[in-house]
Amino acid sequence: MQYLIVKYLVTAGVVVLVSEFAKRSDKLGGLIAALPLVTVLTLIWLYVEQQPVSKIANHAYYTFWYVLPTLPMFLLFPYLLPKWGFAITLLTCVIFTMLFFLIFAYVMGKFGIALL
């Protein structure tokens, strides 16, 4: 149980740290947020929990493919935010990302990369 508490605190701490840096500097906050901190933490937790090497490697592999279709959202969000406000922009970006991911997964499936 103690391990689980430490795991949650460290992981939550990373999110708080990123948001605190973002308050002080847009560029530094963006840089830190762009770092694959959650993925690195996940890989560490999987390793510490003695998961098979294949599971750890697959996590990194699929993370790469799942990140690609999310990238356009980071251009769409700042474009829509001043026009539509936060809530509608966020909802639109989530829907757009899901649709883009489905299209991306379909196209990648044609190349033998199964994402769904």
C-alpha positions in Angstrom: 0.0 0.0 0.0 2.8 2.4 0.8 4.4 1.8 -2.6 1.1 2.7 -4.2 0.9 5.9 -2.3 4.4 6.9 -3.3 3.6 6.0 -6.9 0.5 8.3 -6.9 2.3 11.1 -5.2 5.3 11.1 -7.6 3.0 10.9 -10.6 0.7 13.6 -9.4 3.7 15.7 -8.4 4.9 15.7 -12.1 1.6 17.1 -13.2 1.6 19.8 -10.6 5.2 20.7 -11.4 4.4 21.1 -15.1 1.4 23.3 -14.3 3.5 25.5 -11.9 6.2 26.0 -14.5 3.6 26.8 -17.2 2.2 29.6 -14.9 5.6 31.2 -14.8 6.8 30.6 -18.4 4.8 29.6 -21.5 7.9 28.3 -23.2 9.4 26.4 -20.2 6.0 25.0 -19.3 5.5 23.8 -22.9 9.0 22.3 -23.0 8.5 20.4 -19.8 5.0 19.3 -20.8 6.4 18.1 -24.2 8.9 15.8 -22.4 7.6 12.3 -22.2 7.5 12.4 -18.4 4.4 10.3 -18.0 5.7 7.7 -20.4 9.1 7.6 -18.6 7.4 7.3 -15.2 5.2 4.5 -16.6 8.2 2.7 -18.0 9.8 3.0 -14.6 6.7 1.7 -12.8 6.4 -1.2 -15.1 10.0 -2.1 -14.6 9.8 -1.8 -10.8 6.7 -3.9 -10.8 8.7 -6.6 -12.7 6.6 -6.6 -15.9 8.0 -8.6 -18.8 10.4 -6.8 -21.1 8.0 -7.3 -24.0 5.3 -5.4 -22.1 7.6 -2.5 -21.4 8.9 -2.4 -25.0 5.3 -2.6 -26.4 4.3 0.3 -24.1 7.0 2.5 -25.6 6.3 1.3 -29.1 2.5 2.1 -29.0 3.1 5.4 -27.2 5.1 6.5 -30.2 2.2 5.7 -32.6 -0.5 7.1 -30.3 1.3 10.5 -29.9 1.5 11.2 -33.6 -2.3 11.7 -34.2 -2.5 13.9 -31.1 0.0 16.5 -32.4 -2.4 18.5 -34.7 -4.5 19.2 -31.6 -1.7 21.4 -30.3 -2.0 23.6 -33.3 -5.8 23.6 -33.5 -6.2 24.5 -29.8 -4.4 27.9 -29.8 -6.2 28.8 -33.1 -9.7 28.1 -31.8 -9.3 29.3 -28.2 -9.6 33.1 -28.8 -12.6 32.5 -31.2 -14.7 29.9 -29.2 -13.5 30.0 -25.6 -12.0 27.3 -23.5 -14.7 24.7 -23.0 -15.9 24.6 -26.6 -12.3 24.6 -27.9 -11.3 21.8 -25.6 -14.3 19.7 -26.5 -13.8 20.3 -30.2 -10.1 19.4 -29.9 -10.9 16.2 -28.0 -13.4 15.2 -30.7 -11.1 16.2 -33.5 -8.3 14.1 -31.9 -10.5 11.1 -31.6 -11.6 11.3 -35.2 -8.1 11.9 -36.4 -6.8 9.0 -34.4 -9.4 6.7 -35.9 -8.4 7.8 -39.4 -4.7 7.5 -38.5 -5.3 4.0 -37.1 -7.1 2.9 -40.2 -4.3 4.2 -42.5 -1.6 2.6 -40.3 -3.5 -0.7 -40.4 -3.0 -0.6 -44.2 0.8 -0.7 -43.5 0.5 -3.6 -41.0 0.6 -1.5 -37.8 -2.5 -2.4 -35.7 -3.4 0.4 -33.3 -7.0 -0.7 -32.5 
